[in-house]
Amino acid sequence: MNECKPLAADRRAAYRAAAEEEYGALAAADEAREHLRVQSVHAFAKTMVTAVASLAQRCAEYRSASDALVPRKAGVYIRPLLSST
């Protein structure tokens, strides 16, 4: 019966080693997934900042050329909010 205990201990040690190795692989996959998510968010933010900066530059150029605050679409009338009529 003494021979069973070392066998059980060996199996337990092998199981724990395999579980630790699997946990390491899962942790590495989680890190890689998080890294990809961070890169995706960074790329999205960079695209949005570039688009907003481009729009701001075009608006500034329009304002300096025409002295109007906001470009209007042709044929579109926007009723003033505080009209007396």
Secondary structure, 3 states (H helix, E strand, C coil): CCCHHHHHHHHHHHHHHHHHHHHHHHHHHHHHHHHHHHHHHHHHHHHHHHHHHHHHHHHHHHHHHHCCCCCCCCCCCCCCCCCCC
